[in-house]
Amino acid sequence: MNMKTISTILLCCLLLQANCQQKQCDKCDLRYINYVNQDFKNLSETIVERFLCSLDYSCNLNPQFTQASNKIIYAILETKPELIISCLQKYSYLNKKYILEQIKNPYVKQNFAVAYKKVRSTPDSSQTKNQVSSSIKFAAIRYKIKL
């Protein structure tokens, strides 16, 4: 094999790998909120990943979905924050910026102290954990709540 062929094969492999990282999700789909609600006590990373994958800036055009998804994000943060943190770390196709903005800007007052405490007590020292806890803190300040 010559260098050109090897280079072409390597390029194809890289492109295939990049395409595998791009996961197709149905954005703003209320079914994902229902999946989380139906199995909330037994949430898994897979269910949370599917839900988070459905979140996107285009969802802002659907207030019903956005409000419900915001409530779900905080419910997960108050009970199993490690699932959100883990998903945000593992799955690069998730819209992390949008998800953090949703945490910073809840539609209604949330139990910020509980969510913040649960996130901070997660045995993880990642930047993602710090970003999530900072986003909760920002939201609490907006509502004039001291953590």
Helices and strands as residue ranges (DSSP letters): H 3-21, H 30-38, G 40-42, H 45-53, G 57-61, H 63-79, H 81-90, H 96-104, H 112-120, H 127-142
